[in-house]
Amino acid sequence: MSHNYFVYILTNKNKTVLYTGVTNDLEVRLKQYVGNRENKFAFTFKYNCHYLIFFERHQFIEHAIEREKEIKGWTRKKKNELIEIVNPNWRFLNEEIIER
């Protein structure tokens, strides 16, 4: 059975803050961040961090969690380099994921 788990990186409008997370439904998670009215996700709410700039899919949750922890431990420079491999212009990818 194939599953989808995503490790993702969000940023704010000015691209000064990075947040790394993991989810099994990227579309739903992005909608939660954008519609965050109850401060449910404190860090992302505080820094207005809901613009998707990087994601990768994993079949197993254990691999996704391991990768999330790995990326969270990286320096900002190394995270920037990862993002720029797949998204060199740091385009916001939300509209590609969220169905209207």
N, CA, C and O atoms as a printed pandas DataFrame, in Angstrom:
     atom_number atom_name residue_name chain_id  residue_number  x_coord  y_coord  z_coord
0              1         N          MET        A               1    0.840   -1.179    0.000
1              2        CA          MET        A               1    0.000    0.000    0.000
2              3         C          MET        A               1    0.891    1.251    0.000
3              4         O          MET        A               1    1.850    1.343    0.766
4              5         N          SER        A               2    0.565    2.185   -0.850
5              6        CA          SER        A               2    1.357    3.398   -0.977
6              7         C          SER        A               2    0.745    4.525   -0.154
7              8         O          SER        A               2   -0.460    4.770   -0.212
8              9         N          HIS        A               3    1.578    5.193    0.598
9             10        CA          HIS        A               3    1.129    6.323    1.406
10            11         C          HIS        A               3    1.907    7.552    0.994
11            12         O          HIS        A               3    2.982    7.455    0.401
12            13         N          ASN        A               4    1.359    8.701    1.311
13            14        CA          ASN        A               4    2.046    9.954    1.035
14            15         C          ASN        A               4    2.244   10.719    2.337
15            16         O          ASN        A               4    1.293   11.033    3.053
16            17         N          TYR        A               5    3.480   11.001    2.613
17            18        CA          TYR        A               5    3.852   11.863    3.734
18            19         C          TYR        A               5    4.783   12.922    3.172
19            20         O          TYR        A               5    5.640   12.632    2.338
20            21         N          PHE        A               6    4.610   14.129    3.628
21            22        CA          PHE        A               6    5.363   15.236    3.065
22            23         C          PHE        A               6    6.173   15.954    4.129
23            24         O          PHE        A               6    5.682   16.241    5.220
24            25         N          VAL        A               7    7.415   16.235    3.791
25            26        CA          VAL        A               7    8.242   17.151    4.567
26            27         C          VAL        A               7    8.204   18.446    3.770
27            28         O          VAL        A               7    8.384   18.438    2.553
28            29         N          TYR        A               8    7.970   19.549    4.455
29            30        CA          TYR        A               8    7.792   20.806    3.745
30            31         C          TYR        A               8    8.487   21.936    4.483
31            32         O          TYR        A               8    8.758   21.851    5.680
32            33         N          ILE        A               9    8.767   22.998    3.736
33            34        CA          ILE        A               9    9.341   24.207    4.320
34            35         C          ILE        A               9    8.454   25.384    3.930
35            36         O          ILE        A               9    8.134   25.584    2.758
36            37         N          LEU        A              10    8.073   26.145    4.926
37            38        CA          LEU        A              10    7.293   27.360    4.733
38            39         C          LEU        A              10    8.160   28.572    5.034
39            40         O          LEU        A              10    9.166   28.477    5.738
40            41         N          THR        A              11    7.753   29.706    4.491
41            42        CA          THR        A              11    8.424   30.962    4.795
42            43         C          THR        A              11    7.380   32.064    4.933
43            44         O          THR        A              11    6.193   31.847    4.693
44            45         N          ASN        A              12    7.841   33.247    5.324
45            46        CA          ASN        A              12    6.953   34.399    5.381
46            47         C          ASN        A              12    7.068   35.171    4.067
47            48         O          ASN        A              12    7.844   34.796    3.188
48            49         N          LYS        A              13    6.297   36.242    3.938
49            50        CA          LYS        A              13    6.259   37.001    2.685
50            51         C          LYS        A              13    7.636   37.526    2.283
51            52         O          LYS        A              13    7.969   37.547    1.098
52            53         N          ASN        A              14    8.433   37.948    3.256
53            54        CA          ASN        A              14    9.761   38.501    2.972
54            55         C          ASN        A              14   10.860   37.441    2.908
55            56         O          ASN        A              14   12.024   37.763    2.671
56            57         N          LYS        A              15   10.492   36.192    3.117
57            58        CA          LYS        A              15   11.413   35.049    3.035
58            59         C          LYS        A              15   12.551   35.139    4.054
59            60         O          LYS        A              15   13.682   34.742    3.772
60            61         N          THR        A              16   12.240   35.659    5.226
61            62        CA          THR        A              16   13.246   35.807    6.274
62            63         C          THR        A              16   13.160   34.716    7.341
63            64         O          THR        A              16   14.075   34.568    8.151
64            65         N          VAL        A              17   12.077   33.963    7.344
65            66        CA          VAL        A              17   11.855   32.930    8.354
66            67         C          VAL        A              17   11.591   31.612    7.638
67            68         O          VAL        A              17   10.921   31.595    6.605
68            69         N          LEU        A              18   12.107   30.511    8.169
69            70        CA          LEU        A              18   11.831   29.188    7.621
70            71         C          LEU        A              18   11.208   28.309    8.698
71            72         O          LEU        A              18   11.627   28.336    9.855
72            73         N          TYR        A              19   10.213   27.537    8.308
73            74        CA          TYR        A              19    9.578   26.582    9.197
74            75         C          TYR        A              19    9.528   25.239    8.477
75            76         O          TYR        A              19    9.072   25.170    7.335
76            77         N          THR        A              20    9.981   24.189    9.117
77            78        CA          THR        A              20    9.968   22.842    8.547
78            79         C          THR        A              20    8.947   21.995    9.286
79            80         O          THR        A              20    8.892   22.004   10.515
80            81         N          GLY        A              21    8.136   21.260    8.526
81            82        CA          GLY        A              21    7.119   20.414    9.135
82            83         C          GLY        A              21    6.919   19.130    8.348
83            84         O          GLY        A              21    7.553   18.905    7.317
84            85         N          VAL        A              22    6.023   18.293    8.858
85            86        CA          VAL        A              22    5.681   17.026    8.213
86            87         C          VAL        A              22    4.171   16.834    8.304
87            88         O          VAL        A              22    3.551   17.210    9.299
88            89         N          THR        A              23    3.584   16.250    7.266
89            90        CA          THR        A              23    2.142   16.009    7.239
90            91         C          THR        A              23    1.825   14.864    6.288
91            92         O          THR        A              23    2.650   14.492    5.453
92            93         N          ASN        A              24    0.634   14.315    6.420
93            94        CA          ASN        A              24    0.192   13.305    5.466
94            95         C          ASN        A              24   -0.766   13.904    4.433
95            96         O          ASN        A              24   -1.173   13.217    3.496
96            97         N          ASP        A              25   -1.125   15.175    4.598
97            98        CA          ASP        A              25   -1.998   15.849    3.636
98            99         C          ASP        A              25   -1.546   17.292    3.494
99           100         O          ASP        A              25   -1.933   18.154    4.283
100          101         N          LEU        A              26   -0.733   17.548    2.497
101          102        CA          LEU        A              26   -0.133   18.868    2.333
102          103         C          LEU        A              26   -1.179   19.939    2.047
103          104         O          LEU        A              26   -1.081   21.051    2.566
104          105         N          GLU        A              27   -2.162   19.625    1.242
105          106        CA          GLU        A              27   -3.202   20.607    0.919
106          107         C          GLU        A              27   -3.962   21.044    2.171
107          108         O          GLU        A              27   -4.135   22.239    2.409
108          109         N          VAL        A              28   -4.408   20.091    2.957
109          110        CA          VAL        A              28   -5.132   20.410    4.191
110          111         C          VAL        A              28   -4.253   21.208    5.142
111          112         O          VAL        A              28   -4.708   22.182    5.741
112          113         N          ARG        A              29   -2.999   20.802    5.282
113          114        CA          ARG        A              29   -2.105   21.501    6.195
114          115         C          ARG        A              29   -1.900   22.959    5.759
115          116         O          ARG        A              29   -1.906   23.858    6.599
116          117         N          LEU        A              30   -1.722   23.195    4.469
117          118        CA          LEU        A              30   -1.549   24.568    3.990
118          119         C          LEU        A              30   -2.791   25.405    4.256
119          120         O          LEU        A              30   -2.685   26.570    4.639
120          121         N          LYS        A              31   -3.959   24.824    4.058
121          122        CA          LYS        A              31   -5.206   25.542    4.354
122          123         C          LYS        A              31   -5.288   25.877    5.845
123          124         O          LYS        A              31   -5.783   26.943    6.213
124          125         N          GLN        A              32   -4.813   24.989    6.688
125          126        CA          GLN        A              32   -4.816   25.256    8.131
126          127         C          GLN        A              32   -3.922   26.444    8.457
127          128         O          GLN        A              32   -4.290   27.294    9.268
128          129         N          TYR        A              33   -2.759   26.510    7.836
129          130        CA          TYR        A              33   -1.850   27.621    8.097
130          131         C          TYR        A              33   -2.432   28.937    7.603
131          132         O          TYR        A              33   -2.403   29.937    8.321
132          133         N          VAL        A              34   -2.958   28.946    6.389
133          134        CA          VAL        A              34   -3.503   30.173    5.809
134          135         C          VAL        A              34   -4.718   30.645    6.601
135          136         O          VAL        A              34   -4.885   31.843    6.827
136          137         N          GLY        A              35   -5.554   29.722    7.018
137          138        CA          GLY        A              35   -6.762   30.071    7.766
138          139         C          GLY        A              35   -6.571   30.071    9.264
139          140         O          GLY        A              35   -7.551   29.996   10.004
140          141         N          ASN        A              36   -5.349   30.153    9.731
141          142        CA          ASN        A              36   -5.033   30.066   11.157
142          143         C          ASN        A              36   -5.567   31.279   11.906
143          144         O          ASN        A              36   -4.909   32.318   11.969
144          145         N          ARG        A              37   -6.743   31.143   12.465
145          146        CA          ARG        A              37   -7.365   32.240   13.206
146          147         C          ARG        A              37   -7.281   32.047   14.725
147          148         O          ARG        A              37   -7.497   32.987   15.490
148          149         N          GLU        A              38   -6.968   30.828   15.148
149          150        CA          GLU        A              38   -6.978   30.529   16.584
150          151         C          GLU        A              38   -5.582   30.303   17.141
151          152         O          GLU        A              38   -5.439   29.740   18.227
152          153         N          ASN        A              39   -4.548   30.730   16.422
153          154        CA          ASN        A              39   -3.174   30.578   16.881
154          155         C          ASN        A              39   -2.835   29.109   17.127
155          156         O          ASN        A              39   -2.039   28.786   18.008
156          157         N          LYS        A              40   -3.446   28.225   16.340
157          158        CA          LYS        A              40   -3.238   26.791   16.500
158          159         C          LYS        A              40   -1.779   26.395   16.271
159          160         O          LYS        A              40   -1.258   25.508   16.946
160          161         N          PHE        A              41   -1.135   27.047   15.332
161          162        CA          PHE        A              41    0.262   26.782   15.028
162          163         C          PHE        A              41    1.038   28.038   15.426
163          164         O          PHE        A              41    1.241   28.924   14.596
164          165         N          ALA        A              42    1.466   28.123   16.661
165          166        CA          ALA        A              42    1.997   29.359   17.243
166          167         C          ALA        A              42    3.153   29.966   16.448
167          168         O          ALA        A              42    3.132   31.165   16.168
168          169         N          PHE        A              43    4.147   29.182   16.081
169          170        CA          PHE        A              43    5.308   29.736   15.374
170          171         C          PHE        A              43    4.898   30.330   14.037
171          172         O          PHE        A              43    5.260   31.462   13.715
172          173         N          THR        A              44    4.143   29.568   13.262
173          174        CA          THR        A              44    3.765   30.043   11.935
174          175         C          THR        A              44    2.809   31.223   12.015
175          176         O          THR        A              44    2.827   32.096   11.147
176          177         N          PHE        A              45    1.978   31.255   13.042
177          178        CA          PHE        A              45    1.078   32.390   13.241
178          179         C          PHE        A              45    1.873   33.638   13.616
179          180         O          PHE        A              45    1.659   34.712   13.053
180          181         N          LYS        A              46    2.778   33.490   14.555
181          182        CA          LYS        A              46    3.575   34.619   15.041
182          183         C          LYS        A              46    4.381   35.273   13.927
183          184         O          LYS        A              46    4.485   36.498   13.870
184          185         N          TYR        A              47    4.952   34.458   13.037
185          186        CA          TYR        A              47    5.822   34.974   11.983
186          187         C          TYR        A              47    5.143   35.031   10.613
187          188         O          TYR        A              47    5.801   35.249    9.596
188          189         N          ASN        A              48    3.808   34.832   10.596
189          190        CA          ASN        A              48    3.043   34.886    9.344
190          191         C          ASN        A              48    3.696   33.996    8.280
191          192         O          ASN        A              48    3.925   34.409    7.143
192          193         N          CYS        A              49    3.977   32.797    8.684
193          194        CA          CYS        A              49    4.770   31.865    7.896
194          195         C          CYS        A              49    3.837   30.810    7.291
195          196         O          CYS        A              49    3.579   29.780    7.915
196          197         N          HIS        A              50    3.332   31.065    6.081
197          198        CA          HIS        A              50    2.436   30.106    5.447
198          199         C          HIS        A              50    2.645   29.981    3.934
199          200         O          HIS        A              50    1.764   29.499    3.222
200          201         N          TYR        A              51    3.791   30.408    3.456
201          202        CA          TYR        A              51    4.107   30.300    2.034
202          203         C          TYR        A              51    4.993   29.074    1.798
203          204         O          TYR        A              51    6.117   29.005    2.296
204          205         N          LEU        A              52    4.481   28.119    1.041
205          206        CA          LEU        A              52    5.207   26.890    0.751
206          207         C          LEU        A              52    6.305   27.163   -0.281
207          208         O          LEU        A              52    6.039   27.711   -1.350
208          209         N          ILE        A              53    7.542   26.776    0.053
209          210        CA          ILE        A              53    8.641   26.966   -0.892
210          211         C          ILE        A              53    9.387   25.669   -1.202
211          212         O          ILE        A              53   10.206   25.627   -2.120
212          213         N          PHE        A              54    9.104   24.609   -0.435
213          214        CA          PHE        A              54    9.775   23.329   -0.654
214          215         C          PHE        A              54    8.924   22.215   -0.076
215          216         O          PHE        A              54    8.320   22.366    0.986
216          217         N          PHE        A              55    8.882   21.084   -0.790
217          218        CA          PHE        A              55    8.294   19.873   -0.206
218          219         C          PHE        A              55    8.879   18.665   -0.900
219          220         O          PHE        A              55    9.322   18.730   -2.047
220          221         N          GLU        A              56    8.867   17.563   -0.176
221          222        CA          GLU        A              56    9.263   16.285   -0.745
222          223         C          GLU        A              56    8.355   15.206   -0.186
223          224         O          GLU        A              56    7.921   15.286    0.963
224          225         N          ARG        A              57    8.068   14.202   -0.993
225          226        CA          ARG        A              57    7.160   13.130   -0.612
226          227         C          ARG        A              57    7.935   11.925   -0.106
227          228         O          ARG        A              57    9.012   11.603   -0.607
228          229         N          HIS        A              58    7.369   11.267    0.894
229          230        CA          HIS        A              58    7.934   10.023    1.433
230          231         C          HIS        A              58    6.818    8.994    1.518
231          232         O          HIS        A              58    5.659    9.344    1.743
232          233         N          GLN        A              59    7.160    7.745    1.343
233          234        CA          GLN        A              59    6.167    6.674    1.420
234          235         C          GLN        A              59    5.874    6.281    2.870
235          236         O          GLN        A              59    4.755    5.879    3.189
236          237         N          PHE        A              60    6.864    6.395    3.738
237          238        CA          PHE        A              60    6.705    5.929    5.113
238          239         C          PHE        A              60    6.850    7.095    6.084
239          240         O          PHE        A              60    7.745    7.927    5.938
240          241         N          ILE        A              61    5.975    7.149    7.063
241          242        CA          ILE        A              61    5.983    8.243    8.036
242          243         C          ILE        A              61    7.308    8.299    8.791
243          244         O          ILE        A              61    7.794    9.387    9.101
244          245         N          GLU        A              62    7.892    7.151    9.087
245          246        CA          GLU        A              62    9.161    7.136    9.818
246          247         C          GLU        A              62   10.255    7.867    9.040
247          248         O          GLU        A              62   11.066    8.588    9.621
248          249         N          HIS        A              63   10.269    7.674    7.731
249          250        CA          HIS        A              63   11.267    8.355    6.895
250          251         C          HIS        A              63   11.006    9.858    6.856
251          252         O          HIS        A              63   11.940   10.659    6.901
252          253         N          ALA        A              64    9.748   10.228    6.773
253          254        CA          ALA        A              64    9.397   11.649    6.737
254          255         C          ALA        A              64    9.784   12.340    8.045
255          256         O          ALA        A              64   10.340   13.439    8.028
256          257         N          ILE        A              65    9.497   11.709    9.158
257          258        CA          ILE        A              65    9.842   12.296   10.460
258          259         C          ILE        A              65   11.351   12.400   10.619
259          260         O          ILE        A              65   11.861   13.403   11.118
260          261         N          GLU        A              66   12.056   11.369   10.198
261          262        CA          GLU        A              66   13.517   11.389   10.269
262          263         C          GLU        A              66   14.088   12.536    9.421
263          264         O          GLU        A              66   15.001   13.241    9.847
264          265         N          ARG        A              67   13.541   12.704    8.234
265          266        CA          ARG        A              67   14.010   13.771    7.339
266          267         C          ARG        A              67   13.673   15.153    7.903
267          268         O          ARG        A              67   14.488   16.072    7.825
268          269         N          GLU        A              68   12.476   15.299    8.469
269          270        CA          GLU        A              68   12.091   16.577    9.087
270          271         C          GLU        A              68   13.093   16.948   10.184
271          272         O          GLU        A              68   13.556   18.087   10.247
272          273         N          LYS        A              69   13.417   16.003   11.030
273          274        CA          LYS        A              69   14.374   16.255   12.118
274          275         C          LYS        A              69   15.745   16.612   11.564
275          276         O          LYS        A              69   16.425   17.496   12.087
276          277         N          GLU        A              70   16.148   15.918   10.498
277          278        CA          GLU        A              70   17.437   16.202    9.876
278          279         C          GLU        A              70   17.478   17.652    9.376
279          280         O          GLU        A              70   18.419   18.389    9.672
280          281         N          ILE        A              71   16.463   18.050    8.624
281          282        CA          ILE        A              71   16.427   19.404    8.060
282          283         C          ILE        A              71   16.359   20.454    9.160
283          284         O          ILE        A              71   17.019   21.489    9.072
284          285         N          LYS        A              72   15.567   20.196   10.194
285          286        CA          LYS        A              72   15.461   21.153   11.305
286          287         C          LYS        A              72   16.809   21.395   11.975
287          288         O          LYS        A              72   17.042   22.465   12.537
288          289         N          GLY        A              73   17.687   20.413   11.917
289          290        CA          GLY        A              73   19.000   20.543   12.536
290          291         C          GLY        A              73   20.025   21.263   11.668
291          292         O          GLY        A              73   21.133   21.546   12.124
292          293         N          TRP        A              74   19.672   21.554   10.447
293          294        CA          TRP        A              74   20.594   22.202    9.523
294          295         C          TRP        A              74   20.719   23.696    9.770
295          296         O          TRP        A              74   19.862   24.315   10.402
296          297         N          THR        A              75   21.788   24.252    9.267
297          298        CA          THR        A              75   21.960   25.713    9.281
298          299         C          THR        A              75   21.027   26.329    8.242
299          300         O          THR        A              75   20.527   25.639    7.354
300          301         N          ARG        A              76   20.804   27.620    8.365
301          302        CA          ARG        A              76   19.974   28.337    7.394
302          303         C          ARG        A              76   20.588   28.212    5.992
303          304         O          ARG        A              76   19.868   28.037    5.009
304          305         N          LYS        A              77   21.891   28.300    5.909
305          306        CA          LYS        A              77   22.582   28.204    4.613
306          307         C          LYS        A              77   22.285   26.872    3.938
307          308         O          LYS        A              77   21.998   26.831    2.742
308          309         N          LYS        A              78   22.352   25.797    4.690
309          310        CA          LYS        A              78   22.111   24.470    4.121
310          311         C          LYS        A              78   20.643   24.310    3.714
311          312         O          LYS        A              78   20.355   23.688    2.691
312          313         N          LYS        A              79   19.722   24.856    4.491
313          314        CA          LYS        A              79   18.306   24.825    4.123
314          315         C          LYS        A              79   18.078   25.611    2.840
315          316         O          LYS        A              79   17.345   25.168    1.957
316          317         N          ASN        A              80   18.707   26.779    2.739
317          318        CA          ASN        A              80   18.586   27.588    1.519
318          319         C          ASN        A              80   19.056   26.796    0.306
319          320         O          ASN        A              80   18.415   26.820   -0.745
320          321         N          GLU        A              81   20.167   26.099    0.453
321          322        CA          GLU        A              81   20.713   25.307   -0.652
322          323         C          GLU        A              81   19.754   24.198   -1.066
323          324         O          GLU        A              81   19.597   23.932   -2.258
324          325         N          LEU        A              82   19.111   23.548   -0.102
325          326        CA          LEU        A              82   18.128   22.509   -0.405
326          327         C          LEU        A              82   16.959   23.105   -1.184
327          328         O          LEU        A              82   16.550   22.559   -2.208
328          329         N          ILE        A              83   16.431   24.201   -0.710
329          330        CA          ILE        A              83   15.301   24.863   -1.382
330          331         C          ILE        A              83   15.671   25.212   -2.816
331          332         O          ILE        A              83   14.890   24.988   -3.741
332          333         N          GLU        A              84   16.860   25.758   -2.991
333          334        CA          GLU        A              84   17.264   26.259   -4.305
334          335         C          GLU        A              84   17.541   25.155   -5.322
335          336         O          GLU        A              84   17.605   25.428   -6.520
336          337         N          ILE        A              85   17.706   23.920   -4.868
337          338        CA          ILE        A              85   17.853   22.794   -5.801
338          339         C          ILE        A              85   16.575   22.632   -6.623
339          340         O          ILE        A              85   16.637   22.426   -7.835
340          341         N          VAL        A              86   15.428   22.723   -5.972
341          342        CA          VAL        A              86   14.146   22.496   -6.663
342          343         C          VAL        A              86   13.359   23.776   -6.917
343          344         O          VAL        A              86   12.446   23.788   -7.743
344          345         N          ASN        A              87   13.702   24.850   -6.217
345          346        CA          ASN        A              87   12.952   26.094   -6.341
346          347         C          ASN        A              87   13.928   27.269   -6.278
347          348         O          ASN        A              87   13.933   28.018   -5.301
348          349         N          PRO        A              88   14.758   27.435   -7.319
349          350        CA          PRO        A              88   15.831   28.432   -7.277
350          351         C          PRO        A              88   15.355   29.876   -7.098
351          352         O          PRO        A              88   16.099   30.712   -6.586
352          353         N          ASN        A              89   14.135   30.172   -7.511
353          354        CA          ASN        A              89   13.604   31.538   -7.373
354          355         C          ASN        A              89   12.735   31.720   -6.135
355          356         O          ASN        A              89   12.157   32.787   -5.929
356          357         N          TRP        A              90   12.644   30.694   -5.321
357          358        CA          TRP        A              90   11.845   30.726   -4.099
358          359         C          TRP        A              90   10.394   31.136   -4.385
359          360         O          TRP        A              90    9.806   31.946   -3.669
360          361         N          ARG        A              91    9.839   30.553   -5.448
361          362        CA          ARG        A              91    8.428   30.821   -5.768
362          363         C          ARG        A              91    7.546   30.228   -4.675
363          364         O          ARG        A              91    7.861   29.185   -4.101
364          365         N          PHE        A              92    6.445   30.904   -4.399
365          366        CA          PHE        A              92    5.469   30.365   -3.460
366          367         C          PHE        A              92    4.644   29.313   -4.214
367          368         O          PHE        A              92    4.073   29.594   -5.267
368          369         N          LEU        A              93    4.594   28.108   -3.660
369          370        CA          LEU        A              93    4.002   26.960   -4.342
370          371         C          LEU        A              93    2.577   26.641   -3.898
371          372         O          LEU        A              93    1.998   25.656   -4.356
372          373         N          ASN        A              94    2.009   27.449   -3.023
373          374        CA          ASN        A              94    0.686   27.160   -2.452
374          375         C          ASN        A              94   -0.368   26.887   -3.511
375          376         O          ASN        A              94   -1.127   25.925   -3.398
376          377         N          GLU        A              95   -0.420   27.728   -4.543
377          378        CA          GLU        A              95   -1.476   27.579   -5.554
378          379         C          GLU        A              95   -1.344   26.281   -6.350
379          380         O          GLU        A              95   -2.324   25.799   -6.918
380          381         N          GLU        A              96   -0.151   25.723   -6.392
381          382        CA          GLU        A              96    0.032   24.454   -7.082
382          383         C          GLU        A              96   -0.504   23.286   -6.248
383          384         O          GLU        A              96   -0.787   22.219   -6.794
384          385         N          ILE        A              97   -0.642   23.474   -4.956
385          386        CA          ILE        A              97   -1.059   22.404   -4.049
386          387         C          ILE        A              97   -2.530   22.549   -3.659
387          388         O          ILE        A              97   -3.262   21.560   -3.621
388          389         N          ILE        A              98   -2.959   23.757   -3.374
389          390        CA          ILE        A              98   -4.328   23.987   -2.879
390          391         C          ILE        A              98   -5.292   24.083   -4.049
391          392         O          ILE        A              98   -5.148   24.936   -4.925
392          393         N          GLU        A              99   -6.274   23.196   -4.049
393          394        CA          GLU        A              99   -7.343   23.249   -5.062
394          395         C          GLU        A              99   -8.372   24.279   -4.645
395          396         O          GLU        A              99   -8.673   24.438   -3.462
396          397         N          ARG        A             100   -8.885   24.949   -5.598
397          398        CA          ARG        A             100   -9.884   25.999   -5.307
398          399         C          ARG        A             100  -11.269   25.419   -5.247
399          400         O          ARG        A             100  -12.234   26.147   -5.014
